[in-house]
Amino acid sequence: MDMDLLRTYIAVVDTGSLTRAARQVHRTQAALSMQMKRLEEQAGCSLFFKEGRNLELTNEGKRLVSYARRLLAMHDEALVQLRSSAALPTLRIGSPDDYAQSLLPLLVDTLHDQHPSVQLQLICAPTITLRKQLDEGALDLAILTRAANSDEGHVLMLDKGIWIQHPEFDWQQHETLPLALYEADCKFHSSALDGLNKTRRSYRIKALSANAGALMGLVRQGKAITAAATASLPSDLVEVDAAHEMPALPSIDIVLVSSSSGHPLVSVSWAGDLAKALSLRLHDAQKITEVCRYERSV
């Protein structure tokens, strides 16, 4: 089977969208549809069927996914082995601002362990912006919060939203809760407000920002509380105690996503191996953090 067709097929499977896959492989949607028809001709069977407005995989299409990934993995591994890291272009990595101080440094360490000479360019932006940059080929890798009911990327960790405060935040002075929240495209923004409205908890939004430093700065000064992922919790701030009965926040998947074209080092199999190595580092870092927080609390 044609490797380009298989690569496009996996892009469709991973993004769950012909439109996004077309952007990632830099083809029109019509050209991508033609490619999928050619792949079906080579496979001798139908790989997709329409379910309402969505394109779903047939049973044969689902079976092809694992074979396609293995074929691409062997192809890409051969290319990586034949290329020198010294000759590689800059690797462009994106991360939401709230993961920049916790997850991103571990990703950098993992990459430099594997490829000491590769130069990295780090870009911080909201997940929605990073996803667009991946599709346009402006990024090679990104740490993202995965959308619900999506198989996008390689899972790094399962996390949850928490309410965060300064340890000495004075709840007695704030019958109306002062909030510093991420902007409306953040999953925790709507969940936090919906939860407070349903419990009829009085609140006031003091600030909205896509910048974690700005929000955590307000929290550090005792000016507000915020809602964020556990992975974003700074060491000098704490989770709001259950006694204050704040509404629950949703769980999230944090994933590593690679672009389908561009950097010669990046491939589906390579990104999967990188995600596994990074996930182990995250697990170890979490255990160390939990021990440190426990020691501070006793």
Secondary structure as a PSIPRED ss2 file (coil, helix, strand):
# PSIPRED VFORMAT (PSIPRED V4.0)

   1 M C   1.000  0.000  0.000
   2 D C   1.000  0.000  0.000
   3 M H   0.000  1.000  0.000
   4 D H   0.000  1.000  0.000
   5 L H   0.000  1.000  0.000
   6 L H   0.000  1.000  0.000
   7 R H   0.000  1.000  0.000
   8 T H   0.000  1.000  0.000
   9 Y H   0.000  1.000  0.000
  10 I H   0.000  1.000  0.000
  11 A H   0.000  1.000  0.000
  12 V H   0.000  1.000  0.000
  13 V H   0.000  1.000  0.000
  14 D H   0.000  1.000  0.000
  15 T H   0.000  1.000  0.000
  16 G C   1.000  0.000  0.000
  17 S C   1.000  0.000  0.000
  18 L H   0.000  1.000  0.000
  19 T H   0.000  1.000  0.000
  20 R H   0.000  1.000  0.000
  21 A H   0.000  1.000  0.000
  22 A H   0.000  1.000  0.000
  23 R H   0.000  1.000  0.000
  24 Q H   0.000  1.000  0.000
  25 V C   1.000  0.000  0.000
  26 H C   1.000  0.000  0.000
  27 R C   1.000  0.000  0.000
  28 T C   1.000  0.000  0.000
  29 Q H   0.000  1.000  0.000
  30 A H   0.000  1.000  0.000
  31 A H   0.000  1.000  0.000
  32 L H   0.000  1.000  0.000
  33 S H   0.000  1.000  0.000
  34 M H   0.000  1.000  0.000
  35 Q H   0.000  1.000  0.000
  36 M H   0.000  1.000  0.000
  37 K H   0.000  1.000  0.000
  38 R H   0.000  1.000  0.000
  39 L H   0.000  1.000  0.000
  40 E H   0.000  1.000  0.000
  41 E H   0.000  1.000  0.000
  42 Q H   0.000  1.000  0.000
  43 A H   0.000  1.000  0.000
  44 G C   1.000  0.000  0.000
  45 C C   1.000  0.000  0.000
  46 S C   1.000  0.000  0.000
  47 L C   1.000  0.000  0.000
  48 F E   0.000  0.000  1.000
  49 F E   0.000  0.000  1.000
  50 K E   0.000  0.000  1.000
  51 E E   0.000  0.000  1.000
  52 G C   1.000  0.000  0.000
  53 R C   1.000  0.000  0.000
  54 N E   0.000  0.000  1.000
  55 L E   0.000  0.000  1.000
  56 E E   0.000  0.000  1.000
  57 L E   0.000  0.000  1.000
  58 T C   1.000  0.000  0.000
  59 N H   0.000  1.000  0.000
  60 E H   0.000  1.000  0.000
  61 G H   0.000  1.000  0.000
  62 K H   0.000  1.000  0.000
  63 R H   0.000  1.000  0.000
  64 L H   0.000  1.000  0.000
  65 V H   0.000  1.000  0.000
  66 S H   0.000  1.000  0.000
  67 Y H   0.000  1.000  0.000
  68 A H   0.000  1.000  0.000
  69 R H   0.000  1.000  0.000
  70 R H   0.000  1.000  0.000
  71 L H   0.000  1.000  0.000
  72 L H   0.000  1.000  0.000
  73 A H   0.000  1.000  0.000
  74 M H   0.000  1.000  0.000
  75 H H   0.000  1.000  0.000
  76 D H   0.000  1.000  0.000
  77 E H   0.000  1.000  0.000
  78 A H   0.000  1.000  0.000
  79 L H   0.000  1.000  0.000
  80 V H   0.000  1.000  0.000
  81 Q H   0.000  1.000  0.000
  82 L H   0.000  1.000  0.000
  83 R C   1.000  0.000  0.000
  84 S C   1.000  0.000  0.000
  85 S H   0.000  1.000  0.000
  86 A H   0.000  1.000  0.000
  87 A H   0.000  1.000  0.000
  88 L C   1.000  0.000  0.000
  89 P C   1.000  0.000  0.000
  90 T C   1.000  0.000  0.000
  91 L E   0.000  0.000  1.000
  92 R E   0.000  0.000  1.000
  93 I E   0.000  0.000  1.000
  94 G E   0.000  0.000  1.000
  95 S E   0.000  0.000  1.000
  96 P C   1.000  0.000  0.000
  97 D H   0.000  1.000  0.000
  98 D H   0.000  1.000  0.000
  99 Y H   0.000  1.000  0.000
 100 A C   1.000  0.000  0.000
 101 Q C   1.000  0.000  0.000
 102 S C   1.000  0.000  0.000
 103 L C   1.000  0.000  0.000
 104 L H   0.000  1.000  0.000
 105 P H   0.000  1.000  0.000
 106 L H   0.000  1.000  0.000
 107 L H   0.000  1.000  0.000
 108 V H   0.000  1.000  0.000
 109 D H   0.000  1.000  0.000
 110 T H   0.000  1.000  0.000
 111 L H   0.000  1.000  0.000
 112 H H   0.000  1.000  0.000
 113 D H   0.000  1.000  0.000
 114 Q H   0.000  1.000  0.000
 115 H C   1.000  0.000  0.000
 116 P C   1.000  0.000  0.000
 117 S C   1.000  0.000  0.000
 118 V C   1.000  0.000  0.000
 119 Q C   1.000  0.000  0.000
 120 L E   0.000  0.000  1.000
 121 Q E   0.000  0.000  1.000
 122 L E   0.000  0.000  1.000
 123 I E   0.000  0.000  1.000
 124 C E   0.000  0.000  1.000
 125 A C   1.000  0.000  0.000
 126 P C   1.000  0.000  0.000
 127 T H   0.000  1.000  0.000
 128 I H   0.000  1.000  0.000
 129 T H   0.000  1.000  0.000
 130 L H   0.000  1.000  0.000
 131 R H   0.000  1.000  0.000
 132 K H   0.000  1.000  0.000
 133 Q H   0.000  1.000  0.000
 134 L H   0.000  1.000  0.000
 135 D H   0.000  1.000  0.000
 136 E C   1.000  0.000  0.000
 137 G C   1.000  0.000  0.000
 138 A C   1.000  0.000  0.000
 139 L C   1.000  0.000  0.000
 140 D C   1.000  0.000  0.000
 141 L E   0.000  0.000  1.000
 142 A E   0.000  0.000  1.000
 143 I E   0.000  0.000  1.000
 144 L E   0.000  0.000  1.000
 145 T E   0.000  0.000  1.000
 146 R C   1.000  0.000  0.000
 147 A C   1.000  0.000  0.000
 148 A C   1.000  0.000  0.000
 149 N C   1.000  0.000  0.000
 150 S C   1.000  0.000  0.000
 151 D C   1.000  0.000  0.000
 152 E C   1.000  0.000  0.000
 153 G C   1.000  0.000  0.000
 154 H E   0.000  0.000  1.000
 155 V E   0.000  0.000  1.000
 156 L E   0.000  0.000  1.000
 157 M E   0.000  0.000  1.000
 158 L E   0.000  0.000  1.000
 159 D E   0.000  0.000  1.000
 160 K E   0.000  0.000  1.000
 161 G E   0.000  0.000  1.000
 162 I E   0.000  0.000  1.000
 163 W E   0.000  0.000  1.000
 164 I E   0.000  0.000  1.000
 165 Q E   0.000  0.000  1.000
 166 H C   1.000  0.000  0.000
 167 P C   1.000  0.000  0.000
 168 E C   1.000  0.000  0.000
 169 F C   1.000  0.000  0.000
 170 D C   1.000  0.000  0.000
 171 W H   0.000  1.000  0.000
 172 Q H   0.000  1.000  0.000
 173 Q H   0.000  1.000  0.000
 174 H C   1.000  0.000  0.000
 175 E C   1.000  0.000  0.000
 176 T C   1.000  0.000  0.000
 177 L E   0.000  0.000  1.000
 178 P E   0.000  0.000  1.000
 179 L E   0.000  0.000  1.000
 180 A E   0.000  0.000  1.000
 181 L E   0.000  0.000  1.000
 182 Y E   0.000  0.000  1.000
 183 E C   1.000  0.000  0.000
 184 A C   1.000  0.000  0.000
 185 D C   1.000  0.000  0.000
 186 C C   1.000  0.000  0.000
 187 K H   0.000  1.000  0.000
 188 F H   0.000  1.000  0.000
 189 H H   0.000  1.000  0.000
 190 S H   0.000  1.000  0.000
 191 S H   0.000  1.000  0.000
 192 A H   0.000  1.000  0.000
 193 L H   0.000  1.000  0.000
 194 D H   0.000  1.000  0.000
 195 G H   0.000  1.000  0.000
 196 L H   0.000  1.000  0.000
 197 N H   0.000  1.000  0.000
 198 K H   0.000  1.000  0.000
 199 T C   1.000  0.000  0.000
 200 R C   1.000  0.000  0.000
 201 R C   1.000  0.000  0.000
 202 S C   1.000  0.000  0.000
 203 Y E   0.000  0.000  1.000
 204 R E   0.000  0.000  1.000
 205 I E   0.000  0.000  1.000
 206 K E   0.000  0.000  1.000
 207 A E   0.000  0.000  1.000
 208 L E   0.000  0.000  1.000
 209 S E   0.000  0.000  1.000
 210 A C   1.000  0.000  0.000
 211 N C   1.000  0.000  0.000
 212 A H   0.000  1.000  0.000
 213 G H   0.000  1.000  0.000
 214 A H   0.000  1.000  0.000
 215 L H   0.000  1.000  0.000
 216 M H   0.000  1.000  0.000
 217 G H   0.000  1.000  0.000
 218 L H   0.000  1.000  0.000
 219 V H   0.000  1.000  0.000
 220 R H   0.000  1.000  0.000
 221 Q C   1.000  0.000  0.000
 222 G C   1.000  0.000  0.000
 223 K C   1.000  0.000  0.000
 224 A C   1.000  0.000  0.000
 225 I E   0.000  0.000  1.000
 226 T E   0.000  0.000  1.000
 227 A E   0.000  0.000  1.000
 228 A E   0.000  0.000  1.000
 229 A E   0.000  0.000  1.000
 230 T H   0.000  1.000  0.000
 231 A H   0.000  1.000  0.000
 232 S H   0.000  1.000  0.000
 233 L C   1.000  0.000  0.000
 234 P C   1.000  0.000  0.000
 235 S C   1.000  0.000  0.000
 236 D C   1.000  0.000  0.000
 237 L C   1.000  0.000  0.000
 238 V E   0.000  0.000  1.000
 239 E E   0.000  0.000  1.000
 240 V C   1.000  0.000  0.000
 241 D C   1.000  0.000  0.000
 242 A H   0.000  1.000  0.000
 243 A H   0.000  1.000  0.000
 244 H H   0.000  1.000  0.000
 245 E C   1.000  0.000  0.000
 246 M C   1.000  0.000  0.000
 247 P C   1.000  0.000  0.000
 248 A C   1.000  0.000  0.000
 249 L C   1.000  0.000  0.000
 250 P C   1.000  0.000  0.000
 251 S E   0.000  0.000  1.000
 252 I E   0.000  0.000  1.000
 253 D E   0.000  0.000  1.000
 254 I E   0.000  0.000  1.000
 255 V E   0.000  0.000  1.000
 256 L E   0.000  0.000  1.000
 257 V E   0.000  0.000  1.000
 258 S E   0.000  0.000  1.000
 259 S C   1.000  0.000  0.000
 260 S C   1.000  0.000  0.000
 261 S C   1.000  0.000  0.000
 262 G C   1.000  0.000  0.000
 263 H C   1.000  0.000  0.000
 264 P C   1.000  0.000  0.000
 265 L C   1.000  0.000  0.000
 266 V C   1.000  0.000  0.000
 267 S C   1.000  0.000  0.000
 268 V H   0.000  1.000  0.000
 269 S H   0.000  1.000  0.000
 270 W H   0.000  1.000  0.000
 271 A H   0.000  1.000  0.000
 272 G H   0.000  1.000  0.000
 273 D H   0.000  1.000  0.000
 274 L H   0.000  1.000  0.000
 275 A H   0.000  1.000  0.000
 276 K H   0.000  1.000  0.000
 277 A H   0.000  1.000  0.000
 278 L H   0.000  1.000  0.000
 279 S H   0.000  1.000  0.000
 280 L H   0.000  1.000  0.000
 281 R H   0.000  1.000  0.000
 282 L H   0.000  1.000  0.000
 283 H H   0.000  1.000  0.000
 284 D H   0.000  1.000  0.000
 285 A H   0.000  1.000  0.000
 286 Q H   0.000  1.000  0.000
 287 K H   0.000  1.000  0.000
 288 I H   0.000  1.000  0.000
 289 T H   0.000  1.000  0.000
 290 E H   0.000  1.000  0.000
 291 V H   0.000  1.000  0.000
 292 C H   0.000  1.000  0.000
 293 R H   0.000  1.000  0.000
 294 Y H   0.000  1.000  0.000
 295 E H   0.000  1.000  0.000
 296 R H   0.000  1.000  0.000
 297 S H   0.000  1.000  0.000
 298 V C   1.000  0.000  0.000
